Amino acid sequence: MRIRPVGSQRAMGNPIWKSIVPRFRLLILCVLYRIVSNSYCIKLTKFKMKEITFVGSTTTLECNYDLEGEQLYSIKWYKDRNEFYRFLS
């Protein structure tokens, strides 16, 4: 009695499938590289704020940064995943 593979087991034994998998991996790696290589962020050099600020009062947040030769587009500040300040140039 001989057992024949069915479904995905049969596809994995197919030589065409074996040649497609490495090409697909290469494609995924190329796409990920393009996404990462085109991503830019500023380098934070100094952050300063008062230790204690009372609710309802104003305070000053100071942020110094290095653009590393890039143009500034926007700065967003978050607290607990909520955006509370946005600067657009």
C-alpha positions as CSV (number, residue, x, y, z in Angstrom):
1,M,0.0,0.0,0.0
2,R,1.4,3.4,-1.0
3,I,0.5,6.7,0.7
4,R,0.3,9.7,-1.6
5,P,0.7,13.2,-0.2
6,V,-2.2,15.6,-0.6
7,G,-2.7,19.4,-0.5
8,S,0.3,21.5,0.6
9,Q,2.5,18.4,1.1
10,R,2.2,17.7,-2.7
11,A,3.0,21.3,-3.5
12,M,6.1,21.3,-1.4
13,G,7.5,18.4,-3.3
14,N,7.0,20.3,-6.6
15,P,10.3,21.7,-8.1
16,I,8.6,24.8,-9.3
17,W,7.5,25.6,-5.7
18,K,11.1,25.2,-4.5
19,S,12.3,27.8,-7.0
20,I,9.6,30.3,-6.2
21,V,10.2,30.4,-2.4
22,P,13.8,31.8,-2.6
23,R,12.7,34.4,-5.1
24,F,9.8,35.4,-2.9
25,R,12.1,35.7,0.1
26,L,14.5,37.9,-2.0
27,L,11.6,40.1,-3.0
28,I,10.4,40.6,0.6
29,L,14.0,41.5,1.7
30,C,14.3,44.0,-1.1
31,V,10.9,45.7,-0.2
32,L,11.9,45.8,3.5
33,Y,15.3,47.3,2.6
34,R,13.6,50.1,0.5
35,I,11.2,50.9,3.3
36,V,13.9,51.1,6.0
37,S,16.5,52.9,3.8
38,N,14.0,55.7,2.9
39,S,13.0,56.3,6.6
40,Y,14.5,59.3,8.3
41,C,14.2,60.6,11.8
42,I,15.9,63.4,13.8
43,K,18.5,62.7,16.4
44,L,17.4,64.0,19.8
45,T,20.4,65.8,21.5
46,K,18.8,67.4,24.5
47,F,15.4,67.3,26.3
48,K,14.6,69.5,29.2
49,M,11.4,70.0,31.3
50,K,10.4,71.0,34.8
51,E,10.2,68.0,37.2
52,I,6.9,69.2,38.7
53,T,4.1,71.0,36.8
54,F,0.6,71.4,38.4
55,V,-2.5,70.5,36.4
56,G,-3.9,73.5,34.6
57,S,-0.6,75.5,34.7
58,T,1.8,76.1,31.8
59,T,5.3,74.7,31.4
60,T,8.1,74.7,28.9
61,L,9.4,71.7,27.1
62,E,12.7,72.2,25.4
63,C,13.9,69.8,22.7
64,N,17.2,70.2,20.9
65,Y,17.8,68.0,17.9
66,D,20.2,67.3,15.0
67,L,18.6,66.9,11.5
68,E,21.8,65.3,10.1
69,G,21.5,67.2,6.9
70,E,17.8,66.5,6.3
71,Q,15.0,69.1,6.0
72,L,12.6,69.4,8.9
73,Y,9.0,68.5,8.0
74,S,7.2,68.0,11.3
75,I,7.7,67.3,15.0
76,K,5.1,65.5,17.0
77,W,5.0,65.0,20.8
78,Y,3.2,62.2,22.5
79,K,2.2,61.3,26.0
80,D,0.8,57.8,26.6
81,R,0.2,57.4,22.8
82,N,-1.8,60.6,22.6
83,E,-0.4,63.4,20.5
84,F,-0.4,66.7,22.4
85,Y,1.8,68.9,20.2
86,R,2.5,69.1,16.5
87,F,4.8,71.4,14.5
88,L,4.6,71.5,10.7
89,S,7.1,73.5,8.7
